[in-house]
Amino acid sequence: MRKQTGFTLIEIAIVLVIIGLLLGGVLKGQELITSARVRNIVSQQDGVKAAYFGFLDRFRAVPGDYDQAFTNIANMTATCTGGNGNGNGRIEGPTAPASIEYILVWEHLSKAGFINGSYSCKLAEDTSTTPTNAFAVRLQLNWDAVFDPPSTPRHNLKTGGQIPSDLMAEIDRKVDDGNATGGVVRFSSYDGGAGPPVGAGTCYLTTVGTPWNATAPAANCGGTTLF
């Protein structure tokens, strides 16, 4: 009679432990990637905000709006309005059709040495004119009210879209109040080249405090930091 062979309980237990370790490693890896993306976006927002105020302190003018930039900043191009803004104290466009200061701002900041990279203004946004977030979607820094709830326009820095709503929830909790329609970090429907995010009921809930949707995350969300 042939002797039957099979796995012992010890062998099965070892296999289950190995599977558990592999699953734990995968989940931990995903958690680390998520945390890295959150840190990247928060750091990027803080860096651009610091660059904005550094530029304002050095030149006594708003980047993108500075009307003496071509004269006082080295290597400026003249493609967009001669390299200068109109000097009215606001980074205007695209809601102000006659202005492309919202594109020019990145050339001012990069050529003056306040942000990494080299950006040159053109008549339309792309990755050569504008920085992108961790999901390869363009940022935007300008004067408008494209955030929830709509209110008086102000300078704000949009994260760009394609950020899952649970990541936006973590970003908001790290730097603000976790409320998608209050505080300094809010939902924004700015497109950024990936289709506009949809807000109420999708990226954030309409319950008390309007928290970001972290239980059933939406894939294409984005926010803005109000200055």
Secondary structure per residue as TSV (DSSP state, phi and psi in degrees):
chain	resnum	aa	ss	phi	psi
A	1	M	-	360.0	129.4
A	2	R	-	-72.8	137.0
A	3	K	-	-75.4	128.5
A	4	Q	-	-79.3	139.3
A	5	T	-	-119.7	159.8
A	6	G	-	-174.9	-176.9
A	7	F	-	-81.6	139.1
A	8	T	-	-81.4	164.9
A	9	L	H	-60.8	-35.4
A	10	I	H	-65.8	-41.9
A	11	E	H	-65.0	-43.0
A	12	I	H	-62.4	-41.5
A	13	A	H	-62.7	-40.7
A	14	I	H	-63.4	-43.4
A	15	V	H	-60.9	-43.7
A	16	L	H	-64.0	-38.3
A	17	V	H	-63.9	-42.9
A	18	I	H	-62.9	-43.5
A	19	I	H	-60.9	-42.2
A	20	G	H	-61.9	-41.0
A	21	L	H	-65.5	-39.9
A	22	L	H	-64.6	-44.7
A	23	L	H	-63.5	-41.1
A	24	G	H	-62.4	-38.9
A	25	G	H	-65.7	-40.7
A	26	V	H	-63.5	-47.0
A	27	L	H	-64.2	-40.2
A	28	K	H	-65.5	-38.7
A	29	G	H	-62.5	-41.7
A	30	Q	H	-63.7	-39.0
A	31	E	H	-64.0	-40.7
A	32	L	H	-65.7	-39.4
A	33	I	H	-63.9	-44.4
A	34	T	H	-60.8	-46.5
A	35	S	H	-61.8	-39.2
A	36	A	H	-64.6	-40.6
A	37	R	H	-66.7	-39.9
A	38	V	H	-61.9	-47.7
A	39	R	H	-61.1	-40.0
A	40	N	H	-61.0	-46.8
A	41	I	H	-67.7	-43.2
A	42	V	H	-62.6	-44.8
A	43	S	H	-63.0	-40.4
A	44	Q	H	-64.2	-45.0
A	45	Q	H	-61.4	-46.0
A	46	D	H	-63.0	-39.4
A	47	G	H	-65.8	-43.9
A	48	V	H	-68.2	-38.7
A	49	K	H	-63.1	-42.4
A	50	A	H	-64.0	-38.1
A	51	A	H	-64.1	-41.6
A	52	Y	H	-56.9	-50.1
A	53	F	H	-73.4	-30.8
A	54	G	H	-64.4	-43.0
A	55	F	H	-62.2	-45.5
A	56	L	H	-59.6	-39.7
A	57	D	H	-69.6	-40.0
A	58	R	H	-73.9	-45.7
A	59	F	H	-102.9	-4.2
A	60	R	S	54.5	38.1
A	61	A	S	-154.3	157.1
A	62	V	-	-83.8	131.5
A	63	P	T	-61.0	143.0
A	64	G	T	88.0	-34.3
A	65	D	T	-99.6	-11.6
A	66	Y	-	-61.2	121.9
A	67	D	T	-90.8	3.7
A	68	Q	T	-123.1	19.6
A	69	A	H	-63.0	-42.8
A	70	F	H	-62.1	-31.2
A	71	T	H	-81.3	-38.0
A	72	N	H	-104.2	-7.0
A	73	I	S	-117.9	126.0
A	74	A	T	-68.1	145.6
A	75	N	T	68.4	18.3
A	76	M	-	-67.6	143.5
A	77	T	-	-93.9	162.1
A	78	A	S	-105.7	11.8
A	79	T	T	-59.3	-43.9
A	80	C	T	-102.3	108.0
A	81	T	G	45.9	41.6
A	82	G	G	69.8	14.6
A	83	G	G	84.7	1.5
A	84	N	-	-117.8	151.3
A	85	G	-	-88.3	-173.6
A	86	N	-	-95.4	-2.1
A	87	G	-	73.5	22.2
A	88	N	S	-94.6	6.5
A	89	G	S	87.4	7.9
A	90	R	S	-132.9	139.6
A	91	I	-	-85.9	100.8
A	92	E	-	-97.2	158.1
A	93	G	-	98.5	158.4
A	94	P	S	-81.3	-3.7
A	95	T	S	-72.5	-15.5
A	96	A	S	-103.2	94.0
A	97	P	T	-56.4	-27.7
A	98	A	T	-79.7	-4.7
A	99	S	-	-118.9	141.9
A	100	I	-	-123.9	30.8
A	101	E	H	-61.7	-27.4
A	102	Y	H	-68.3	-18.5
A	103	I	H	-93.0	-42.3
A	104	L	H	-61.1	-28.4
A	105	V	H	-55.2	-36.1
A	106	W	H	-73.2	-32.4
A	107	E	H	-68.1	-43.7
A	108	H	H	-56.7	-48.2
A	109	L	H	-68.1	-40.6
A	110	S	H	-75.1	-43.3
A	111	K	H	-68.6	-26.8
A	112	A	T	-84.3	-3.9
A	113	G	T	85.9	18.1
A	114	F	S	-92.5	-17.8
A	115	I	S	-133.6	155.5
A	116	N	S	-73.5	156.9
A	117	G	S	92.5	168.2
A	118	S	-	-127.1	116.4
A	119	Y	-	-119.9	135.2
A	120	S	-	-122.9	129.9
A	121	C	-	-66.5	140.4
A	122	K	-	-133.8	177.8
A	123	L	S	-78.2	-7.2
A	124	A	S	-141.2	147.3
A	125	E	-	-69.5	140.1
A	126	D	-	-158.2	-173.4
A	127	T	T	-72.0	-10.5
A	128	S	T	-88.3	-13.3
A	129	T	T	-107.0	-20.4
A	130	T	S	-143.1	134.3
A	131	P	-	-64.8	159.2
A	132	T	B	-121.8	160.2
A	133	N	-	-84.2	-172.6
A	134	A	T	-66.5	-10.6
A	135	F	T	-110.7	18.9
A	136	A	S	64.1	31.6
A	137	V	-	-113.5	139.6
A	138	R	B	-66.1	144.2
A	139	L	-	-81.0	171.9
A	140	Q	E	-152.5	132.8
A	141	L	E	-123.4	112.3
A	142	N	E	-164.0	-177.1
A	143	W	E	-102.1	107.8
A	144	D	E	-163.1	-172.4
A	145	A	-	-127.1	36.8
A	146	V	-	-85.4	68.2
A	147	F	S	-157.5	163.6
A	148	D	S	-104.0	139.1
A	149	P	S	-77.3	152.2
A	150	P	-	-55.9	137.3
A	151	S	-	-151.5	-159.7
A	152	T	S	-63.2	133.0
A	153	P	-	-58.1	147.7
A	154	R	E	-157.6	164.0
A	155	H	E	-65.8	134.7
A	156	N	E	-152.9	152.0
A	157	L	E	-113.1	110.3
A	158	K	E	-84.4	139.8
A	159	T	-	-73.8	-20.6
A	160	G	-	83.3	162.3
A	161	G	S	-89.5	-162.8
A	162	Q	-	65.2	20.0
A	163	I	B	-98.6	119.2
A	164	P	-	-56.8	146.4
A	165	S	H	-64.1	-28.7
A	166	D	H	-70.0	-30.6
A	167	L	H	-69.3	-40.5
A	168	M	H	-61.7	-36.6
A	169	A	H	-61.6	-43.5
A	170	E	H	-68.9	-39.7
A	171	I	H	-59.6	-47.6
A	172	D	H	-63.6	-40.5
A	173	R	H	-65.8	-34.0
A	174	K	H	-67.4	-36.5
A	175	V	H	-118.1	-9.0
A	176	D	S	-146.7	-137.7
A	177	D	-	-108.8	1.9
A	178	G	S	75.7	4.0
A	179	N	B	-98.0	120.4
A	180	A	T	-72.1	-12.7
A	181	T	T	-125.0	20.4
A	182	G	S	-146.5	170.1
A	183	G	S	74.0	-158.0
A	184	V	S	-95.6	-18.2
A	185	V	E	-105.9	120.3
A	186	R	E	-137.5	163.2
A	187	F	E	-65.2	142.0
A	188	S	-	-135.9	139.5
A	189	S	-	-89.9	12.1
A	190	Y	-	-54.9	134.5
A	191	D	-	-72.7	-63.4
A	192	G	T	75.9	9.3
A	193	G	T	100.0	3.9
A	194	A	S	-126.5	17.3
A	195	G	-	89.0	137.4
A	196	P	-	-69.3	133.6
A	197	P	-	-63.8	150.6
A	198	V	-	-105.4	127.9
A	199	G	T	-86.4	-94.4
A	200	A	B	-55.5	127.5
A	201	G	T	86.3	-12.6
A	202	T	T	-119.3	-67.2
A	203	C	T	-77.9	-30.1
A	204	Y	B	-141.0	158.3
A	205	L	-	-90.4	155.7
A	206	T	-	-97.1	18.2
A	207	T	S	-79.7	178.9
A	208	V	T	-57.3	128.7
A	209	G	T	87.3	-5.6
A	210	T	-	38.4	61.7
A	211	P	B	-71.6	156.1
A	212	W	B	-63.0	148.6
A	213	N	-	-77.5	95.5
A	214	A	-	-101.8	-12.8
A	215	T	S	-86.5	-36.2
A	216	A	S	-130.7	74.3
A	217	P	-	-57.1	137.0
A	218	A	-	-89.6	142.7
A	219	A	S	-77.6	-38.3
A	220	N	S	-109.8	90.2
A	221	C	B	-129.7	169.3
A	222	G	-	-167.2	163.0
A	223	G	E	-138.6	-169.9
A	224	T	E	-149.6	151.9
A	225	T	E	-105.7	119.3
A	226	L	E	-80.3	138.8
A	227	F	-	-93.9	360.0
